């Protein structure tokens, strides 16, 4: 995936300058990354799609407001911060609504979608079961730990960038990552800490 969204290719700076091309390229190339980000945070498939659209819409609107965004490099970090805020806003809104009857989870997990397309049926079942265990272990983490885990392990972002995205000190990122990895490992090993 293209990670070079800084400098001359900054999508929001390009939009402000009347050049929509870099923003359109960004949306096309990074949609799946943001979709997977929300999927791994536990959103249903349709909710993930809504959150991706909401994130791109917020980014587009930020291009119009000069005070909200300054092109200083690291556009992808900024975009993940917007995505994280969209997730948090959605969770807050959901907490204030009465619980709705759900017809079940309509989301295929990222792990299920990517689990061995060419495996024998028994291998697929085993991989799916392992994937569900990992997803459950990560899903059981507190939200702050889950976000750090997602950005650090899955998105492979450096701690300094995670610190910037989540607006927390690097030491807190390290502590949360350590605790998240410990809890996921314990859950996968059948430990009591999960």
C-alpha positions in Angstrom: 0.0 0.0 0.0 1.2 3.5 -0.7 2.5 5.2 2.3 4.0 8.2 0.5 1.4 10.8 1.2 3.7 13.5 2.5 5.1 16.6 0.9 3.9 17.2 -2.7 1.5 14.3 -2.5 -0.3 15.5 0.6 -4.0 14.9 -0.3 -5.5 17.8 1.7 -2.9 20.3 0.5 -3.6 19.2 -3.0 -7.3 19.6 -2.5 -6.8 23.2 -1.2 -4.7 23.9 -4.3 -7.5 22.8 -6.5 -5.9 19.4 -7.4 -8.2 16.5 -6.4 -6.0 13.8 -7.9 -3.8 13.0 -4.9 -6.9 12.9 -2.6 -8.7 10.6 -5.1 -5.6 8.4 -5.2 -5.5 8.3 -1.5 -9.1 7.2 -1.2 -8.7 4.5 -3.8 -5.5 3.0 -2.4 -6.2 3.3 1.3 -9.9 2.4 1.6 -9.1 -1.2 2.3 -6.5 -0.3 5.0 -9.1 1.8 6.9 -11.8 -0.8 6.4 -9.5 -3.4 7.9 -8.6 -1.0 10.7 -12.3 -0.6 11.7 -13.0 -4.4 11.2 -10.2 -5.2 13.6 -11.5 -2.8 16.2 -14.7 -4.8 16.2 -17.0 -2.9 13.9 -19.5 -4.9 11.8 -18.8 -4.9 8.1 -21.5 -2.3 7.3 -20.4 -0.1 10.3 -16.8 -0.3 9.1 -17.8 0.8 5.6 -19.8 3.7 7.1 -16.8 4.7 9.3 -14.4 4.7 6.3 -16.8 7.0 4.4 -17.1 9.2 7.4 -13.3 9.4 7.8 -12.8 10.3 4.1 -15.6 12.9 4.3 -14.1 14.5 7.4 -10.7 14.6 5.7 -12.3 16.2 2.6 -14.0 18.8 4.8 -10.8 19.6 6.6 -9.2 20.6 3.4 -11.7 23.5 3.3 -10.8 24.8 6.7 -7.4 26.2 6.9 -7.1 26.2 10.7 -7.9 22.5 11.2 -5.1 21.0 9.2 -1.5 22.1 8.5 0.5 20.1 5.9 3.5 19.2 8.1 4.3 15.8 6.6 2.9 12.5 8.1 -0.5 12.8 6.4 -1.2 9.1 7.0 -0.8 9.6 10.8 -3.2 12.5 10.6 -5.7 10.4 8.7 -5.5 7.6 11.3 -6.1 10.2 14.0 -9.3 11.3 12.1 -10.3 7.6 11.8 -9.7 6.9 15.5 -11.8 10.0 16.4 -14.6 8.7 14.1 -14.5 5.4 15.9 -14.6 7.0 19.3 -17.5 9.3 18.2 -19.4 6.3 16.9 -18.9 4.4 20.2 -20.1 7.4 22.2 -23.2 7.8 20.1 -23.9 4.1 20.4 -23.6 4.3 24.2 -26.3 6.9 24.3 -28.7 5.0 22.2 -30.9 2.2 23.6 -29.7 -1.3 22.6 -31.1 -2.4 19.3 -32.1 -5.9 18.5 -29.4 -7.4 16.4 -29.9 -10.1 13.8 -26.3 -11.3 14.4 -22.9 -10.1 13.2 -23.0 -9.6 9.5 -19.3 -8.9 9.4 -16.8 -11.4 8.1 -13.7 -11.0 10.1 -10.5 -9.9 8.5 -9.0 -13.1 9.7 -11.7 -15.2 8.1 -11.5 -13.3 4.8 -7.8 -13.8 4.5 -7.5 -17.3 6.0 -6.1 -19.7 3.4 -8.1 -19.5 0.3 -6.5 -22.8 -1.0 -6.5 -24.9 2.1 -8.4 -28.1 2.6 -11.7 -27.7 4.5 -10.3 -29.1 7.7 -7.3 -26.7 7.5 -9.7 -23.8 6.8 -11.7 -24.7 9.9 -8.6 -24.9 12.0 -7.3 -21.5 10.7 -10.8 -20.0 11.2 -10.8 -21.2 14.8 -7.4 -19.8 15.5 -8.4 -16.5 13.8 -11.5 -16.3 16.0 -9.3 -16.9 19.1 -6.9 -14.1 18.1 -9.8 -11.8 17.3 -11.6 -12.6 20.6 -8.3 -12.0 22.5 -7.7 -8.6 20.8 -11.4 -7.7 21.1 -11.3 -8.3 24.8 -8.7 -5.7 25.3 -9.7 -2.3 26.7 -10.2 0.2 23.8 -7.0 2.1 24.5 -4.9 -1.1 24.5 -6.8 -2.4 21.4 -6.0 0.8 19.5 -2.3 0.7 20.4 -2.2 -3.0 19.5 -3.9 -2.4 16.1 -1.7 0.5 15.2 1.6 -1.1 16.4 1.2 -4.8 15.5 -1.2 -4.8 12.5 -0.4 -1.4 10.9 3.3 -1.6 12.0 3.4 2.0 13.1 6.3 3.2 15.2 5.6 4.1 18.8 6.3 7.8 18.2 3.7 7.8 15.5 1.1 5.9 17.6 1.8 8.5 20.3 0.9 11.3 17.8 -2.1 9.5 16.5 -3.6 8.7 19.9 -2.4 11.9 21.5 -0.8 10.0 24.4 2.9 9.9 25.6 5.2 7.4 24.1 5.7 5.8 27.5 1.9 5.1 27.7 2.1 3.6 24.2 4.8 1.2 25.4 3.0 0.3 28.5 -0.3 -0.3 26.7 1.5 -2.4 24.1 3.3 -4.5 26.7 0.0 -5.1 28.6 -1.9 -5.8 25.4 0.6 -8.3 24.1 0.7 -10.0 27.5 -3.1 -10.3 27.7 -3.4 -11.6 24.1 -0.7 -14.1 24.7 -2.3 -15.3 28.0 -5.7 -15.6 26.3 -4.2 -17.6 23.4 -2.4 -19.9 25.9 -5.6 -20.3 27.8 -4.3 -18.3 30.8 -6.4 -16.7 33.4 -5.3 -13.1 32.6 -7.6 -12.9 29.5 
